[in-house]
């Protein structure tokens, strides 16, 4: 049940991140939008407590690791895309 809750919360946030970056062309503004999405999330308290719980559970239970790794990779992809665009454009 923890895995499903974490995955759903993470996918909801990931959808918000994707929507925020899709509306902005400037890489720096994309990163600002990503941080803004995290800071303004109406359920940010729930998110910040669920993440370490799921990370700890994945460390103890191998069956949870693939789901945890997939969510981490999805988040990294969104952020890396913005950073890579900034590097390519010479902004960072």
C-alpha positions as CSV (number, residue, x, y, z in Angstrom):
1,X,0.0,0.0,0.0
2,X,2.9,2.4,0.8
3,X,4.3,1.7,-2.7
4,X,1.0,2.6,-4.4
5,X,0.6,5.7,-2.3
6,X,4.1,6.9,-3.1
7,X,3.8,6.1,-6.8
8,X,0.5,8.0,-7.1
9,X,1.7,11.1,-5.2
10,X,4.9,11.1,-7.2
11,X,3.1,10.7,-10.5
12,X,0.8,13.5,-9.6
13,X,3.7,15.8,-8.9
14,X,5.5,14.6,-12.0
15,X,2.5,15.6,-14.0
16,X,2.6,19.1,-12.5
17,X,6.3,19.3,-13.3
18,X,5.8,18.3,-16.9
19,X,2.9,20.8,-17.3
20,X,4.9,23.6,-15.7
21,X,8.0,23.0,-18.0
22,X,5.9,22.5,-21.1
23,X,4.6,26.1,-20.8
24,X,8.0,27.7,-20.5
25,X,10.8,27.8,-23.2
26,X,13.6,29.3,-21.1
27,X,15.6,26.6,-19.2
28,X,16.2,28.7,-16.1
29,X,12.5,29.6,-16.0
30,X,11.8,25.9,-16.2
31,X,13.9,25.1,-13.2
32,X,12.2,28.0,-11.3
33,X,8.8,26.6,-12.3
34,X,9.8,23.1,-11.1
35,X,10.9,24.5,-7.7
36,X,7.7,26.6,-7.6
37,X,5.6,23.5,-8.2
38,X,7.2,21.7,-5.2
39,X,6.9,24.8,-3.0
40,X,3.3,25.5,-3.9
41,X,2.0,22.0,-3.8
42,X,-1.1,22.0,-1.6
43,X,-0.2,18.7,0.0
44,X,3.6,19.4,0.3
45,X,3.7,18.2,3.9
46,X,2.3,14.8,2.9
47,X,4.8,14.6,0.0
48,X,7.9,15.4,2.1
49,X,7.0,12.8,4.7
50,X,6.1,10.1,2.2
51,X,9.4,10.3,0.2
52,X,11.8,9.3,3.1
53,X,9.3,6.6,4.2
54,X,9.3,5.0,0.8
55,X,13.0,5.3,0.4
56,X,13.6,3.6,3.7
57,X,11.1,0.9,2.8
58,X,12.7,0.3,-0.6
59,X,16.1,-0.1,1.2
60,X,14.6,-2.9,3.3
61,X,12.4,-4.5,0.8
62,X,13.9,-5.4,-2.6
63,X,10.4,-5.7,-4.2
64,X,9.9,-2.0,-3.7
65,X,13.2,-0.9,-5.3
66,X,12.2,-1.0,-9.0
67,X,9.2,1.3,-8.4
68,X,11.3,3.6,-6.3
69,X,14.1,3.7,-8.9
70,X,11.6,4.3,-11.7
71,X,10.1,7.3,-9.9
72,X,13.6,8.7,-9.2
73,X,14.6,8.3,-12.8
74,X,11.4,10.1,-14.0
75,X,12.0,13.0,-11.7
76,X,15.7,13.2,-12.8
77,X,14.6,13.2,-16.5
78,X,12.5,16.2,-16.1
79,X,15.1,18.2,-14.2
80,X,18.0,17.0,-16.5
81,X,16.1,18.1,-19.5
82,X,15.9,21.6,-18.3
83,X,19.6,21.7,-17.2
84,X,20.7,20.2,-20.5
85,X,18.8,22.8,-22.5
86,X,20.4,25.5,-20.4
87,X,23.9,24.1,-21.0
88,X,23.2,23.7,-24.8
89,X,22.0,27.3,-25.0
90,X,25.0,28.6,-23.0
91,X,22.9,29.8,-20.1
92,X,24.6,27.6,-17.5
